[in-house]
Amino acid sequence: MAEVLWIHYARARSPWYELAEGVRDEHLARFAAVRDESASAGGRYAGTFHVRGWSDWSTVEIWHFPDADAAFAHWNRLTDAGYAQWFAFANNIGLAAGAPA
């Protein structure tokens, strides 16, 4: 299977802003641990970018994964850590043009 690009759009849900700063930091630390695990498993983090202009999202996070299974494993770890409770999101994955499926 070919390498995939994972594009993750996100914005914090309203209850996120009601959490005490220390509680938000605990959640962020769990999400960072997931990202570290994904990088150790072969994912390459390309960055998080703030969206400007008219959009439903406030950030875009980009990763390269060795295959679709690794991208799905990353997402499963994030959701198991409670990510979807605090952030609205949309995910896209894709192969490089001309890459074998």
Protein Blocks (a to p, Z undefined) as FASTA:
>chain_A
ZZddddddddddfklmmpcfklmmmmmmmmmmmmmmmmmnopacebjcddehjdfbfbdc
ddddfbfklmmmmmmmmmmnommmmpccdddddddehiaZZ
